[in-house]
């Protein structure tokens, strides 16, 4: 009985220490991203100019139009375009089925806001942030851009873009009134997503869907 109790105590304390280690490591990674991104996050009027604004996908409404979060991202990128901060807008999102087309919906919304079609580039294989940043370099030949997304998402997006040697600044697209519960959930989810991003960059090195090289600015 004493041996069983001792074994139980060893296992219990090991699990406690492991849980604490994971907790602190997760927090350390997230805080590191927040601190690193803070100096590269700007308001639309103060962000340094760049060739392209990268707009990252989010959810669509049931009718296929951009949801509130995605509309804010596209609208913010559009503001940058008309302010002369960027020359082109790269819409990167999920189009894994014919019934779900984030880049197409983003393009249509930008067109409705007056952006010329020739200045909109669509990336139909940006299924997640890692893929969008990877393809911005590998497919579209970008080494300098502005990332447009909500504040909770910017640290991870900037980390990934810079991991692929893309000089990037960020502009938060928090224009709408989001439910407090939703925003709190998004911030909490980003903690785990940040760990996943580090795993991908430093350990897993997954390769997203690629294709022909299509530089936005051919040499």
DAWOWO-V345167 format. One line per field, one symbol per residue. phi: phi as a letter, one per 20 degrees, with the letter a starting at -180 (. if undefined). burial: 1 if it has 16 or more other C-alpha atoms within 10 Angstrom, else 0. Layout:
# DAWOWO-V345167
phi = ???
burial = ???
This chain:
# DAWOWO-V345167
phi = .ffffffffffffffffffffffffffffffgfffffgfddcfgfdfffbfcdedefbfdffeneffgffffffffffffffemfceccdedaecfcfeccfffffffffffeoffffdddddedefbggfffgfgefddmecbadedafgfeggfffgffffemdfbdccfdeeedefgffffffffffffffffffgffecflfdffdrffcffcgf
burial = 000000000000000000000000011011001100100111010011111111111111000011111111111111111000111111111110000111111111110000100001111111101111111111111111111111111111111111110101111111000000000000000110111011000000000000000001000
